[in-house]
């Protein structure tokens, strides 16, 4: 599958790098004891440190350090035993200090790599440049008054992990797959909830274009994109807009852009700053952060099974295809649901019913798996009824549809509606004889070589039993009678 975009002057390559801001799951902020509960009333979770009152000094939250190290290990990245907090200086109304405490020269996590899976069934590795910790800014609110803006400092000081990729991605699909995998990893590690709609995970998308073999083009950064779908749309629009500009003789300048989700376009926000514009320098109130290898090893020993390891295990144990395994393993509740269904049951049936039937139904209903009307125990029971020939696979789909609508168990629906499969060979043989006797011309045509007519006889027997005949027995009897 080619990732190149066709322009008026030939093919262009997109170069994408992502900066993902993931808010750490912690009960208090990075440098203060204020709470971090989402959705609290404005300015109710603000300490004197968060409000930058004179004389207030930051104190590092050790749990946030542990969460950052845990994430770095989950990314297969190098953990720096010494890192430095610096002041990133800029003015904005919701930044009361006039600077943000961040890490620039020596972050807590260095280079790593993650594997992404693409819709065409292929996978590839994307490099991680770094993960650094920083405090979040507050929030400006512009829609409460026609001429005034309001400031909510609840978010000010929350611990963020900024995960910076290498410019390794070459398509919107790859960018979306990268964010999805990153979210799956931090959710599995329980270091970030990944709720992009709440702003606890958001993405800055850096896009440039070039002709194959050329130097990197000038990049533009799309700020604070808050859904995986929007990441793909931002990449697609930016790439095509930059190609249009270059081919029209215009110059692409380094800018910060805003994404408009209503029409999937971007617009300029400001010229893009470089590191020197922020006048970074080590924070004089914070000593270098020094951790031991023993501390890192202890965290590493307690990591959960990560999505990639789970994906490969699912492929090996259940015979899943790569893409199905990555979809199931990439979501913790989905993986747990699947494993409860598959335990002690036919692997192929379990995979089919979870990945095709259940996920297809939930997608239509716009429901996540933890809101599924059919529990894992109920789906497992349905599969058991198929496996022991109580019902056929076709009848099972009807039963499943009613389970979705009513929440009833499969066994109750089968009992109430009399859907048990007919496996009595004698009864089925009588029906087969009836079908043969009723269709002598079709029998003659079949026996003269028109093999495709065999399905007609099967269908007629099924019709007489309202779909409850055991297909294997019916096929065997028909072959014996007219074969």
Buried (B, 14 or more C-beta within 10 A) or exposed (E): EEBBBEBEEEEBBBBBBBBBBBBBBBEBBBBBEBBBEBEEEBBEBBBEBBBBEEEBEBEBBEBBBBBBBBBBBBBBBBBBEEBBBBBBBEEEEBBBBEBBBBBBEBBBBBBBBBBBBBEEEEBBEBBBBBBBBBBBBBBEBEEEEEEEEBBBBBBBBBBBBBBBBBBBBBBBBBBBBBBBBBBBBBBBBEBBBBBBEEBBBBBBBBBBBBBEEEEEBBBBBBBBBBBBEBBBBBBBBBBBBBBEBBEEEEEBEEBBBBBBEEEBBBEEBEEBEEEEEBEBEBBEEBEEBEBEEEBBEEBBEEEEEBBBEBBBBBBEEBEBEBBBBBBBBBBBEBBBBBBBBBEEBBEEBBBBBBBEBBBEBBEEEEEEBEEBBBBBEBBBBBBBBBEEEBBBEEBBEBBBEBBBEEEBBBBBBBEEEEBBBBBEEEEBBEBBEEBBEEBEEBBEBBEEEEEEBBEBBBEBBBEBBEBBBBBEBBBBBBEEBBE
